[in-house]
Amino acid sequence: MTDLVQGFKNAFRRHPAGVAIVAAESADGRFGLTVSSVASVSVDPVALVFSVTKSSGSAGQIIGADSFVVHLLGEGQADVADAFARSGEPRFTPEQHWGTLPTGEPLLLDAPVALRSRALDTLTVGRSQLIVAEVLDVHEGPESGPLMYRDRQYFTLADSAAVTRA
């Protein structure tokens, strides 16, 4: 079994993923976390999915919030992604360029895209929670290439050559 688990981990370390920050406002304050599991699910209803590895702390606050914002990060946002990936790091600082939507959720002003969403359903898989969310609003920010994560490092499309198709 250990070979299967290690092989699975190694496979996904080599598979690049987009980087996002999911953030919410609750009665206890602002909460957020970095995820690399965001994917589109449907256009009717407009929905996305992401996973979290526990249902306590920031993840629990986000799951329990009426709504949250999924920020698809761009080039140059590795520092803010790191801050939300590590416990105890400064979050929602002025230097990170946070604002607030009229509906009350935190908004990362420099994110290329921010998707205000609400949870439709959750599915427990082992120790993880899969959150299916309806997208309520799309907020477009400055144009930027995506921030990607592979083998515990951040990359941009500028770091890679485009594949030419015949």
N, C-alpha and C positions, 0 to 999 in steps of 0.2 A: 504493500500500500504506500509506503514512504516513497518508492520510486515513482509511482503515479503522481503523488502530490508534488514532488520536486520537479518532475517533468512538466506538469501543468504550470507551476510557477515559472519555470524557465521559458516555456512557450510564450506566456503572456508578457514576460519581461522583454522579449524580443519583438513583440507586436506593438507598434506605436499607437498611442491613443491621444485624443484631444484632451486638454486640461480645462476644468471648469471650477468655479467656486459657487457653492450653493449657500445662500445667506437668507436669514429670516429675522424678523423682529418679534419678540415675545414679551410677556409681562416681566420676564427676568432679564431682558436686555437683548442685545444683538448677538446672533450666533452664526457661525459659518464654518465651512470645511471645504477642502480641496477634494475633487473627485476626478477620476479619469474614465468613468464608466457611463457617461451621458450618451444616449443614442435616441434618434427619432423613432417613434412607434407608429404614429397614425396622423393623417391630416383630417380625419372625420371621426371623432373629434381630434383637434390638434393636440398631440400628446407626445411626451418624451419619457424616458426611463433612466434611472441611475441607481446605483447601489451604495449602501453604507455597511460597514462591518460590525456596527453595534447600534443598539437603539437607546443609548444613554448619552450624556454629554451633549455636545453640539448636534450630533445626529438626532438624538431624541427630541431636542428642541425644534429642529427643522421638521421632523416627521409630525410633530404635534402642532405645528403652526397652521393657521388658517391658509396662509399663502407664503411663498418663498420665491426667491429669484435665482435662476440658474444663469450664471455669467460665463459665457464661452470666452476664454482668455486669448489674448493675442501676444504677438512678439513683444518682448520687453516686459512681460508681466510674471516672469519666473520668481522674482522676489516676493510678490504678493501671494503667489501660489504656494511658495515655501512657508510663508507665515501662517497660512491657513491649514497647512498639512502637518505642522508641528505643534504639539501642545505647549502652551505657555508663551508662544510668540506674540508680539503686538499685532492686534487686528483692528480693523475699522479706524485706522489712523488718518489724519489729514494728509500725510505724505503718500498714502495709498490711493487718495482721491475718491473717498466715499461720499455719497450724498444720500438723499432719501426720496423715494418715489412719493407722489401725492397720496398713494394708498398706504404709506407707512413703511414699506419694506426698504432695506438698505439697497443702494444702487452703486456699483463700482463704475464711476463715471467714464473711465478709460477703457472699459470692456468693449470689444467690437460688437458684441450682441449680448443682451440681457433678456431672459425669458421669464416674465412673472408667471408663476404657476401655482397650482394647488394639487395636493395629493388626491388621486382618484382611488388608488388601491395600493396595498403593500403585500408582499409575499415574503415569507421567511424561508430562507434557504441556508441550512446550517446555522452559522453565527451571523449571517448577513441578512439585510433587508433590501429587497428590491422595491423601489418606489416608482409607481406609474403615476405621472402627473399630467393634468390638463394644462395647456399653455393658455393663459388669459390675455397676455399682452406681449408684444415684441418691441424692445427698445434697441434701436441701432445706435452704436457709438462710432468712434473714429475707425476708419478703414485700417485693417491690419491683417497680416497673415496669422494663421493659428499658432498657438503654443502647443507643442506636442511633448509627450513623455514616453521614453523608451529606456529600458535597462537602468532605471533610477536616475535618469538625466533628462533635462529639458532640451528640446530642439525646436527649430522653426523650419519652414519650407525652404528658407534661404540656405539652410545647412545641407540641403539635398538637391540633387539634380533631378529635373523633371524627366520622366520616362517618355521617350518618343515612341509613338505607335506607328506601325507600318500602314 
